[in-house]
């Protein structure tokens, strides 16, 4: 489960897509850039079960950004 999920725009002009995301997963802090095409570029360590985490991130971004 992802906890303390937060995001902020990569660019000052919030109309441009792209976000910096941070969250905790299994007691570890992770950071990434979420691109406009849905790709995720990790900043630092990559979660061991990356594909599962990516699905959770996509769901959260759909809820917060595109809904």
C-alpha positions, -999 to 999 in steps of 0.1 A, spaced: 0 0 0 13 35 -9 12 60 19 17 98 21 14 102 -16 20 137 -29 26 153 -62 34 187 -76 38 200 -112 73 197 -128 68 231 -144 57 265 -131 31 266 -158 8 240 -143 -9 235 -177 22 216 -189 19 179 -180 45 162 -158 46 158 -120 71 150 -93 57 124 -70 68 112 -36 54 84 -13 62 57 12 59 21 3 68 -7 27 84 18 51 107 32 23 105 66 8 104 68 -30 105 97 -55 98 98 -92 88 119 -121 54 110 -137 55 120 -174 26 131 -195 26 97 -213 23 79 -180 59 68 -179 76 69 -145 113 79 -141 126 69 -107 147 94 -87 168 72 -65 159 36 -55 134 16 -74 107 -4 -54 114 -42 -55 80 -49 -70 81 -20 -94 52 -31 -117 28 -34 -88 38 0 -76 34 15 -110 -2 3 -112 -9 19 -78 6 52 -89 -13 52 -122 -46 47 -102 -37 75 -78 -27 99 -106 -60 92 -125 -79 100 -94 -60 132 -85 -51 147 -119 -75 134 -145 -107 130 -126 
